[in-house]
Amino acid sequence: MIALKIKDVKHFMGRLLGTDFLDSFLLEEAVVATYNTFTIDGRMNREFFSREEWEEPSIRPYDFSSWESMRPILFELIRGKKTPVSFRFILHLMPQYIAGILKPQETAVTPDQVRALVLTCRYENGALTLLTGTSLQTFLPDKSADVLWDRAVRAFLDKKEVDYEEL
């Protein structure tokens, strides 16, 4: 796990909420504190869908909602003249991208052993921090997946020219 402090918060926020910057992620949870505290559970709600819809992969391809579909809702909660008191977004890299992170020549951990590669965006006291994490299906003493995920996040931010410092 690494913690990265984003240097230009306003620029990052514009990209996070206004572009496809993190659209390869799913939203597990969002907590936004403005005039109220809003909590969104990103898990798809079974009761909302018919049985046919629930079983149709094109309608519900994942257990969690895509960041792309939730981003406009979160943008509406945050936008305005006043900065939020705080927020936290817990994101999972979409499963189809995990194999690209876990290269077989670099790790014995396989994509099916990974529950999620997690990126948490946390804003509080005027600072925005990104935290990485891995969730595995079972305990593995091999920490190479953590190292590869951390490296991938740094490389992604560097490629997107996001200025950060490691904490």
N, C-alpha and C positions, 0 to 999 in steps of 0.2 A: 504494500500500500504506500502511495505517495500522497503528499498534500502539496498543491500548487496554488500560490496566490497570484491572481490575475492583476496585472499592473494597471491596465486601462479598463476599469469596470464598465463605464458607460459604453464604450465601443463593443466590448464583449457582450453586454446585455442586448445591444442592438442586433448583433449577429445571432445570438441565442434565440431571441423571441421574434426577430423579423426576417430571418432567412432560413434556408435549409441546412444550416451549419451542423446541426446534430440530428438530422432526420433519419439517420441510420440507427436510432435508439428507440426504445420503448419506455414509457413512463410507468414506473412502479408506484411512485407517490409524489405528490406535490403539496407543500404547505406554504402558503403565502400570507404574511401578516401585513395588512394595510389598515383600513378603518375597522375591519373585522379580520379574523383569522379564518382562511379558507383552506380546507383539507380535501384533497382529491386522491381517492384510491384508484390507481390506474388499472386495477384488475377488471377485466370485462365482467359484466354483471349477467350471469346466466339467466335470471328471471326476465330480463328484458327481451331476450331472443326466443323465437320459436325453436323447436327442436331441429328443424331443417336448417335454419339460419346458423344455429350454434355449431352444427356439424359441417357447415360449408366453409372450407378453408379460404375462399376468396372474401367472405364476409368477416370471418374471425380467424385470421391466420395465426394469432398469438394469444397468450393468456392476458397480456397487458395491451393497453391502447398505444398506438404509435405516438411518438413525440410530435410528428408532423400534424396529426389530428388534434392533439391537445394544445399545441403551441398557440393558436389563436385565442383559445379560452384563457390561457395564462397571460397572454399579452393584454387582454381586456382587463384582467384583475390588477395588473401591475401598472399599466399606462396611466399617465396623468402628470400633474405638476409636482406631486410629492413622491419622493422615493419610498419604496416599501420599508417597513420596519425590518423585515427579514423575509427570506424565503429559503426553501430547500427543495430541490428536485432530485429524486433518486431515479437514475436512468440505467437501463440495461442495453448493452449492444445487441442488436438483432441477431438471433441465432445463426443465420446464414453467413455472418461475418466472422464468427469465432474461429473457424478453421484457418482463416487468413492470418490470425494472430498466433495461433498455436502451430507453428511450423514443425512437422515431424522431426526434422534434423536438429531442432533446438529443444524439444521437450518430448517426454513420453506421455504427457497428459493429452488425452484425446478430447475432441469437442463434446462427445456424449458424456464425458465425466464432469463437464462444466454446466452448472445451473445458470450462471450469469457472470458476465464481465460488467462490473458496475462502475458508473461514474456519478458521483454526487456533487451537485452544484449547490454551494451554501453561501448565502449572502447575509451578513450581520455586521453591525457596527461599521458600515461603509466599506467593508472588505468582502471580496468574492473569492472563495476558495473552491478548488476542485479536488475531490478525493477519489482515488481509485480503490477498487476492491474486487475480489473474486469470490464467487460462491460456487462451491463444488457439490456434486451429488453425494459424495462421501468424503471422509477424511483421507487426505493424501499427504504424506510427508514431503513430497516433491513440491517445491515452491516456484518452479520454473514458470508456471502459468502466470503467477503474480508479476514476476520480472518481465515477462514478455508483454503483458497488458500495460504495465507502467511505461515500458519503452514505447509501445504503440501510441499511447496517449501523448507522451512528450513529442513523438515524431509528428503526430497529427496536428498538435498545436503549433509546432515549428513550421510545418508546411502551410498552415493557415495564417501564419505570421501573427500569432497571439503571443504577446509579451507576458511572461510569467516568471516567478521565482519559486524555487523549491523550498519548502519549509522544513 
